């Protein structure tokens, strides 16, 4: 997708302020139908390939491009002119990101690699899943390869895990600790970017992270190893919204209309995740 066209075709203001005291609020679909205009608010948490600030200061990724097509759908089908604002305080704190969406009102959309879970459904509206995630166990290259997860306590003896609270990745680490590695020590950090920095430098640390962090590490030639025994293909990502967001049924309608099978969607995935990721997914089929 032409980034220049995208960022000139919609009005985006990138606001940074304390969202712990300022509630995010966007226009409802109900009010937009009456005025034929809508202000949407996007908040995001850094996730390579899905929602991330690039070197030119633009927020790009799969989620951004999907929402651009949704914007066009709303404008063409419903005649509503949509203006978008990005509002975020700390894009590297996933827990704060979740809280900001939970406490928001109306037309607010949370963009990141957010897993759809039964535990989160009472708190958020979710779009239909737009991609299947693969959770991976990663470490420094110097760590012996883990092929069978039940052997993790022996293979990773003396190592500790690094993770982020309130994530499905934390759940996975806690499950590994319970089932296979009772003595495992767990270190918490605010973001997966920090997690990746730690495991790249310290061969006594490992992490469970989403596949996108692995491919970013490979692209940037970081000393990171994937352990095949830790692959988990049970998760799906969705765009999250507060429960008060009445655009949710329209987003469902758009994504279920054939968009996820379209050439445009395939181009979005290829452009943002790269050919290496595409080939990896094909190898798993």
N, C-alpha and C positions, 0 to 999 in steps of 0.2 A: 504494500500500500504506500502511496506517495505521502510521506509524512508532512511535507509542506502543505499539500492540499488539505490534509486532515486538520492540521492545526490552524489553518487560515479559514476553514469552512465553519468552524464553530468558535464561539467566544469563550475563551478559557482564561480565568483568573486563577493564579496559583497562590492561594492564601496559606499562610502558616501562622496559626495562633493557638492558644491554649484550649484544646478541645475538652480538657477536663472541666472547664468552667463554661464553655460555650457549646451549646447543643447544636448539632448539625441539623439543618432543616431545608427541605426542597419542596417544590410545589407538588400537589397531589394531581393525579390524573383527572379527578372530578373537577377541580378548579381549572385545569388546563383545557378541558373540553368547553368550558364556558368562555374563556378568554382567548383560546387558540394560541396561547404561549405557555411555556413552562421553563422553569429554572430547575435543573438537576444539579445535585452535588455529588461529586465523586470523591471518596476518600480511599487511600490505598496503603498497602503494606508492601515493602520491597520484596519482590519475588522475580528473579531473573527469567526473562522470557514471557512473564505474565503481567507484571506491572512494575516498572523500574525506571528510575531517572537516568537518562543517557548523558553522554558527555556534552551534548548541546543544550542540556537543561530541559529536555522534553520527556514527558512520561509516556513510555511506549510499552507494548506488549500485547499478548493475546487478548486479555480482558479489555484493554483500551480499544482495540480494533473491533471486537465483537460489539461493544457498546456504541461505536461509531455507526455500524450497520443498523443497530437497533434504533438509533437516533433518526437515521434516514427512513427507516420503516415507519416510525411514528409520524414523521413530517409528511411522507408521501401518502400514507393510508388514512391518517386522521387530520391532516392539515394543521398540525400543531408545531409552531416554531420553537425549537428547543435550544436553550443556552446552557452551557456546562461550566461549572466551576470546580476546580480541584481544591479541596480543603483538607489539610493534614497537619498534624503537629510533629509527630515522630514516626516516619515511615519505617524505621528499623525496630519498632516495638510492636510485635504482633498482638500482644495482649491488649494494649491500648487501642489498637485498630479495631479489634472485636468489640471492645466496650463502646467506642465511638459510634459504631453502626447500631449496636443494641439500643443506645440511648437517643438515636436520631429520630426525626419525624419526617414523614412524607417521602418526597422524591430523592432519597439518598441511596447511593449504591456503593458497596464495598468491593474493591477490586484487588485480588491477590490470589495466591494458590490456596484457596480455602476449601477444605474437605467438607462434603455434605455428610452429616452424621445425624443419627436419630436424637442424640443428646442436644444437638444445636437447633433442631427443627422447632421446638416450642419457643425459641428465643428470636429466631430470624426467619425471614422468607428467603428461599433459595430459588435461583433459576434452575432450569433443567441442567443436568450434568453436561459439561461441554468437552471434557477429556477425562480419561482414566489415568490416575496417578500411579506411579510405581515408587513405593517407599524403598529406600536403599540404605544399607549399612556401609558407611564410608569411614576411611581412616587415612593416615599417612601411608605412603608407598612402602615404608619399611616394615609394616605389620604383615605377618604371615596370612595368607588368604584363607578366609573362612568359607568353606563349601557347604557344610551342614550346620544349621543353626543350633541344634542340640549340643554341639561341641564348643559353643562359644565361651563357656567358663574356662575350659582348658586352653583354647586357642588364644583367648584374649586375657589370660591370667595377668593380673597386675595392672590392667587398664581400667579406666573409668569412662563413663558416658557423658556427653555434653548435649543438652537439649533446651527447648524453650517451653515454658509453662503454657498450659491451656491449649495444647496442640495435639493432634492425633499422633504426631511423632513422639511426644512425651508418653502418650498411652502405650505406644509400641515398645518403648524402652522399659516402662514399668512392667509390661507383660513379659518381656525377655528376662527381666530381673526375677520375676515371680516364678517363671517356668524353668529357667535354665541357669540363672546366674545370681543366686541369693545374696552373695557378698558384694555385688556390683555397687559402686559408688556413683552418684549422679550429680553433675554440676549444671547449674542453670544460668543461662544468659538471655538477654532480651531478644536476640535476633539470630536467624540462621546464617546470616552473613558473618557474624562473630563466631558462630559455631564452626564454620568452614575455615576461618582464619586459625582457630585453635588447633583443629585436627591436622591442618596442613603443616603446622610447626612442631606438634607434639605427638610422638609415636606411642604415647601412653594414653591417648584419648581416641574415642570413636563416637560416631553419631548415626542416628537414623534421620535421613532427610529426604525430601522429594526429589524426583529424578532431575528436575531442572537445575539444581545446584551441582549435580555431578557433571552435567554437560557444560555448564559454565566453567567449572574447574578444568575440564579437559580442553576447552577452547582457549583458556588462559594459561595452559601448560602448568598447572599447579600440581604438586606432588601428592595427588589424591588417588586412593585405590577403592574400587567398588568390590564388595564381598558378595558373590552370587548367592550364598546361603541366606542372605538377609533380604532378598527381594520380596516385596509384598505388593500384589496387584489388586487389592480389595477396595481401594478408595477412588472416589470421583470428585472432581472439583466443580464448584458452582459459584456464581456471583451472589453475594449476600446483600440483604436489604433489611431494614427494620420492619417489624410486624405491621407498622402503620403505612407502609409503602403500597399504595393501591395500583402501582404500575406493574406489580409482580405478575398478574394474569396476562397482561399484554406482552411482557417479556417471555413468558411461557409460550404464548401463541406464536411469537416471532421465531423463537429457537426451535419450536416443534413444527414449523411450517416447511421444513426442508432445508433450512439454512445450514444445519450441522452436517448435511450431506453435500453441500454445494461446493463448487470450485473456489468460490470466494473464501469459504471457511478453510479449505485445504491450503490455500495460499497464505492465510493468516498463520496457520500452524507452521508451515514451512519457513516463512519469513522471520518468525519470532523465535522458533526453537531450533532451526537449523536442520541440515540434511542428516547429521549424525544422529540426532534424536529421532528423525523420521525412520531411518534405517533400523535403529534399535527397536522401535515399536513394531516394525514389520517383522523383525526376527522373532518376536515373541508370539506372533499369531500362529 
